[in-house]
Amino acid sequence: MGIRDVYRQQFRTTFASFVQYRASIFIWTIERILEPLIYLVVWSAVAKATGGSVGGFSVSQFAAYFIVMMLVTQVTYTWVMYEYEYKIRHGSLSFALLRPIHPVHTDLVDNISSKLITLPLMLLAATVLVLVFKPTFSPPLWAAALFVPALLLAFSVKFVVEWTLALSAFWTTRVSAVNQGYFVAALFLSGQMAPLSLLPHSLQVAASLLPFRWMISFPVELLLGRLNARQALIGLAAQGAWLALGLLLLRTVWRAGVRVYSAVGA
Amino acid sequence: MEPSPSIQVKQLRKSFFVTERESGVGSALASLFRRRREEVVAVGGISFTLNPGEVVGFLGPNGAGKTTTLKMLSGLLQPTGGEVSVLGHVPWKREKAFLRQITLVMGQRNQLVWDIPAADSFELNRAIYRIPMADYKSAVQELTELLELGPLLRKPVRNLSLGERMKCELAAALLHRPRVVFLDEPTIGLDVTMQRRVRAFIAQYNQRFGATVLLTSHYMADVEALCRRVVVIHHGKLLFDGELAALRGQFTAHKTIVVKLEDGEADGALGRLGSYGEVISREEGSVTLRVPREDTPRVTGRILADLPVIDLTVEDPPIEEVIERVFAGGGS
């Protein structure tokens, strides 16, 4: 009984729904494999053309970066921002509001379930890429150990931030503009397109001040052994701070949003 | 002692602000700078009380404020003014203890997960509403029997017909045995047989569990079969609250008399029948008259005395006609 029972049942529900969409799930997963693969190929070509390395990344280090990036993306991605507007316009949020449970639970389990389902395919892809691109990285043991909590925190921060942003749908019908702006920023500032250390200094500062670096790039940097112990601890602290702030915002924005929703028509 | 009411509504009001503009490019540009906001009153101060176990029909034409009221009662909308209390709770606070005791079924929307069998959605509801396993099993069994769900529960919801889906929706919404049930057009789009099935089920559910039911429907057959009492609203105002029978009395000044005459007599008697009342229809061997309510006994007696009658029935006008009159008269 209790919340664990809800999570277990929601997992079954999501799993059963996903099985119905095998083909789409497969295509989305391929997309998540292809994106880092394309950056990997491009950056490898750049590195080769400029004498074997760019900004401290050799060809095999780029391979390591983007393969780890692929796995981190797999763990951290969410689609809540695409979903919320639909939920509000089509009234499914009304049903969610009338249930004696906070809707964030459903979305969280939904998200985790889908990742567990596609994980085997991801691991297979990563293995193939490792064999083909022969990445090199040798993190110190402590960094490898801290990678796991850093990864989980990265997911938590990203989920909470994006869930909160998704709530903009309560106030505006231009959600796709909000989403677009956010995704462009995330593409550059979270290190998905290039390692943050290759960006201009000002963008690096922005990435560290905003939550972007802590949502994706940080665990990758950690596992690649590019951070010293002090930087690692600062990173974990930043993640913790963003998570706390994010949860606070989520609560506040959710309440305000629901108030608007129940004032102007559900 | 009077039982404490399940639902208490006092001077309930809800208004929305709607921005509006004329059509055309010029006014579209103008609206970028200056928006005209207009207050639209959806519910303008209505009051009523429902006692535990009552089944009440909530009637009104489209846009009367029915759904808005149901949404305020179930907690989806916060009232602009007035008071609502459902089972002693303020609905819009949506306390868990409140949500566990109510349900809202909207005939035009569904809560079941589309791609999986309803049985799986039921399990999810069991977990969310924290229904003890034994209660859950007996609830599923009972609902399966009452609604004849049997094989439907194992099919993906998207493969069900509209009626089958509605039955599953009802079951899913009632698994936690809510004490207050809000039904917004539960039979919309269903064929006659299925409507009857759903109707019978609602009556059975009400009898078995003593649940309070507030129901909106455009099918008067639903209302006649289920509700002794109706609350009628129009333009957000309460027009009538009382027994369905009294609604007829209050809003229709006429009854209809159907007279069956002996073969060959109908034609000859027609002219004379016209003098008893207004002839509204005429078929072979029978004539239907409309007569002022208070004249009915006298007219009936005269017809029976004067004409070769085989059969005569006095009827109230169909409820649809009554409702139409209510809305026509109560407008604006």
Contacts between the chains, C-beta under 8 A, distances in Angstrom:
chain1	res1	chain2	res2	distance
A	1	B	130	6.0
A	1	B	132	7.9
A	2	B	130	7.3
A	5	B	127	4.3
A	5	B	130	7.8
A	6	B	124	7.7
A	6	B	127	4.4
A	6	B	128	5.7
A	8	B	127	7.3
A	9	B	123	5.2
A	9	B	124	4.6
A	9	B	126	7.3
A	9	B	127	4.1
A	9	B	128	7.9
A	10	B	124	6.2
A	10	B	127	7.6
A	12	B	120	6.5
A	12	B	123	7.1
A	12	B	124	7.9
A	13	B	113	5.8
A	13	B	116	6.3
A	13	B	120	5.6
A	13	B	121	7.0
A	13	B	123	7.8
A	13	B	124	5.2
A	16	B	115	7.4
A	16	B	116	4.3
A	16	B	117	8.0
A	16	B	120	5.7
A	17	B	113	6.1
A	17	B	114	7.9
A	17	B	115	4.7
A	17	B	116	5.6
A	20	B	115	4.2
A	20	B	116	7.4
A	20	B	156	7.2
A	21	B	115	7.5
A	91	B	106	7.8
A	91	B	109	5.1
A	92	B	109	7.8
A	92	B	111	7.6
A	94	B	71	7.9
A	94	B	76	5.5
A	94	B	109	7.5
A	95	B	109	7.4
A	95	B	111	4.3
A	97	B	75	7.5
A	97	B	76	6.2
A	97	B	94	6.6
A	98	B	74	6.2
A	98	B	75	6.7
A	98	B	76	6.8
A	98	B	94	7.5
A	98	B	99	6.0
A	98	B	102	7.7
A	98	B	103	7.8
A	98	B	104	5.8
A	99	B	99	6.6
A	99	B	128	5.4
A	99	B	129	7.8
A	100	B	96	4.0
A	100	B	99	4.2
A	100	B	100	5.2
A	100	B	128	6.7
A	100	B	129	6.5
A	100	B	130	7.9
A	101	B	96	8.0
A	101	B	128	5.2
A	259	B	78	7.3
A	262	B	76	6.1
A	262	B	77	5.2
A	262	B	78	4.6
A	262	B	92	6.0
A	263	B	77	7.7
A	263	B	78	5.8
A	264	B	16	6.2
A	264	B	17	7.6
A	265	B	16	6.2
A	265	B	77	7.1
A	266	B	71	5.9
A	266	B	76	4.1
A	266	B	77	5.8
